[in-house]
Amino acid sequence: MPRVVSPVADERTALTAYLAHQRRALRVTAHGLTEEQARRAASASELSIGGLIKHAARCETFWTDLILQQHGTRRKADESDADEFRLAPNETLAEVLAAYAEAADRTDAVIAGIPDLGQAVPVPQGAPWIPAEVREWSIRWVLLHLIEETARHGGHADVIRESIDGATFDSLLAAAEAWPDPWGQPWEPASPSVG
C-alpha cells in the first residue's frame, strides 16, 4: 500500500480512505515488537503501543455503537481510563491488533450501509468533554473525529516506537510491506549483543 492516500473522488471515499490510512499508520508502529516492547511506556506517561492500539479499538467500538444506538460498556464519571491505555497481564499484542482489525471492519461495514453522511448520531450526555448544548453529531463528524483520534494516537505511538528502538514510520512501513529497493531502508530488529 502506498505511503500516502490515493486520490479520492468524493467525500465518503476521502473520509474512509483517510481513516484507513491512519489506522494503518498506528498498526505499523507495532511491527516487529516483542510483547515486552508492546507494553513499554517509553515516555513520562503510561502510554504504550499496545495500549494505544487497544484504546483505538475501544474508541471505534464506542463510536460505532453510538451510530447504531447500541449502548456498550461506558466508563463511569469517577472511573479511571488508565487501564484502557495499557495491556493487562492477560492481553497480548496479537489480541489487541485483532480486536482493532475487527473494530475497524465493523465500523467500515456500518458506514458503508449508511447512505447519508449527514445522518444524526445521538450524543451521550454528561461527559465534560461534550458541549452541553450538543444533542447530536453527524456520521461525517464521527468519521472526522475517528481520523483525528487515530492520528493523535498514531503520533504518540511514533514517538514511543522511536524511543524503544529507533524505528521510524517509513522504515517500519518498508519492512511491513516489503518495499523494493531503493524506496527505503526497511527496519530490521537489532542483533542481540554478544558477550
C-alpha positions in Angstrom: 0.0 0.0 0.0 1.4 3.5 -0.8 2.7 5.8 1.9 0.0 8.4 1.1 -3.7 8.1 0.4 -4.6 7.6 -3.3 -6.6 10.4 -5.0 -10.3 10.4 -3.9 -13.4 11.2 -5.9 -15.9 12.1 -3.2 -16.3 12.9 0.4 -17.2 9.4 1.6 -14.2 7.9 -0.1 -12.0 10.6 1.3 -13.1 10.1 4.9 -12.9 6.3 4.8 -9.6 6.3 3.0 -8.0 8.7 5.4 -9.3 6.8 8.4 -7.9 3.5 6.9 -4.6 5.3 6.3 -4.4 6.5 9.9 -5.3 3.0 11.2 -2.5 1.5 9.1 0.0 4.1 10.4 -0.9 3.2 14.0 -0.8 -0.5 13.4 2.7 -0.3 11.7 4.2 1.1 14.9 3.7 -2.4 16.4 5.6 -4.1 13.5 8.3 -6.4 14.9 7.7 -5.6 18.6 8.1 -8.2 21.3 5.4 -8.5 24.0 7.6 -6.6 26.4 8.2 -3.8 24.0 4.5 -3.5 23.2 3.9 -2.9 26.9 6.7 -0.5 27.4 5.9 3.1 28.4 8.8 4.9 26.8 7.8 8.4 27.9 6.7 10.2 31.1 3.2 8.9 30.6 1.9 5.3 30.9 1.1 5.1 27.2 2.4 2.1 25.3 2.0 1.0 21.7 -0.1 -2.0 22.7 -2.2 0.2 25.0 -2.7 2.8 22.3 -3.9 0.2 19.8 -6.2 -1.2 22.5 -7.6 2.2 23.1 -8.1 2.9 19.4 -10.1 -0.4 19.1 -12.3 0.7 22.0 -12.8 4.1 20.5 -14.0 2.7 17.2 -16.3 0.3 19.0 -17.7 3.1 21.2 -18.5 5.4 18.2 -19.9 2.5 16.1 -22.2 1.6 19.0 -23.3 5.2 19.1 -24.1 5.2 15.4 -26.1 2.0 15.9 -27.6 3.4 19.0 -26.3 0.4 21.0 -25.2 1.0 24.5 -22.0 -0.8 25.2 -19.8 -0.5 28.2 -19.1 3.1 29.1 -16.8 4.5 31.7 -18.4 6.0 34.8 -17.6 9.6 35.7 -15.4 8.5 38.6 -13.7 5.6 36.8 -10.2 6.0 35.5 -9.4 5.2 31.9 -5.8 4.3 32.6 -6.4 0.6 32.0 -7.6 1.4 28.5 -4.1 2.7 27.6 -2.1 -0.3 28.7 -2.1 -4.0 28.1 -3.4 -6.1 31.0 -1.3 -9.1 32.0 -3.6 -11.4 30.2 -3.7 -9.4 27.0 -1.3 -9.8 24.1 -0.3 -7.5 21.2 -1.7 -10.0 18.7 -5.1 -9.9 20.5 -5.3 -6.2 20.6 -4.3 -6.0 16.9 -7.0 -8.5 16.1 -9.6 -6.6 18.1 -8.6 -3.4 16.3 -9.0 -5.0 12.9 -12.4 -6.4 14.0 -13.5 -2.9 15.3 -12.3 -1.3 12.0 -14.1 -3.9 9.9 -17.3 -3.3 11.8 -17.0 0.5 11.5 -16.4 0.2 7.8 -19.4 -2.1 7.3 -21.7 0.2 9.3 -20.5 3.3 7.4 -20.9 1.5 4.1 -24.5 0.8 4.9 -25.4 4.4 5.7 -26.4 6.4 2.6 -26.3 9.9 4.2 -23.2 11.1 6.0 -25.4 13.8 7.5 -27.4 11.2 9.4 -27.7 12.2 13.1 -25.9 10.3 15.8 -27.2 11.0 19.3 -24.6 12.3 21.7 -24.2 10.8 25.1 -24.8 13.5 27.7 -23.0 14.4 30.8 -19.3 14.0 29.9 -17.3 17.2 30.5 -15.7 17.0 27.0 -19.0 17.1 25.2 -20.5 20.6 24.9 -23.8 20.6 26.9 -25.8 22.2 24.1 -24.9 19.4 21.5 -27.5 16.8 21.2 -26.4 15.1 18.0 -23.5 14.8 15.6 -23.5 13.5 12.0 -21.8 10.4 10.6 -19.5 12.8 8.9 -18.5 14.3 12.3 -17.9 10.8 13.7 -15.6 9.9 10.8 -13.6 13.1 11.2 -13.3 12.5 14.9 -12.1 9.0 14.4 -9.5 10.3 11.9 -8.4 12.9 14.5 -8.3 10.5 17.4 -6.4 7.8 15.4 -3.9 10.3 14.1 -3.3 11.8 17.5 -2.6 8.3 19.0 -0.6 7.3 15.9 1.7 10.3 16.7 2.0 9.1 20.3 2.9 5.6 19.0 5.5 7.0 16.6 7.4 8.7 19.4 7.1 5.7 21.7 8.4 3.4 19.0 11.3 5.6 18.1 12.2 5.7 21.8 12.1 1.9 22.1 14.4 1.0 19.2 14.8 4.0 16.9 12.4 2.7 14.3 10.6 5.3 12.2 7.3 5.2 10.2 9.0 4.9 6.8 11.4 2.2 7.9 8.6 0.2 9.6 6.3 0.6 6.6 9.1 -0.5 4.2 9.7 -3.6 6.4 6.0 -4.4 7.0 5.1 -4.1 3.3 8.4 -5.3 1.8 9.0 -2.2 -0.3 11.5 -2.8 -3.1 14.9 -1.0 -3.1 15.7 1.9 -3.3 12.5 3.2 -1.8 13.5 2.9 1.8 15.7 1.2 4.3 13.4 -1.4 5.9 13.6 -1.7 9.7 15.3 -4.7 11.0 15.4 -5.9 14.5 18.7 -5.2 16.4 21.1 -8.0 16.6 21.5 -9.4 20.1 24.7 -8.2 21.6 27.3 -10.9 22.1 29.2 -11.4 25.3 
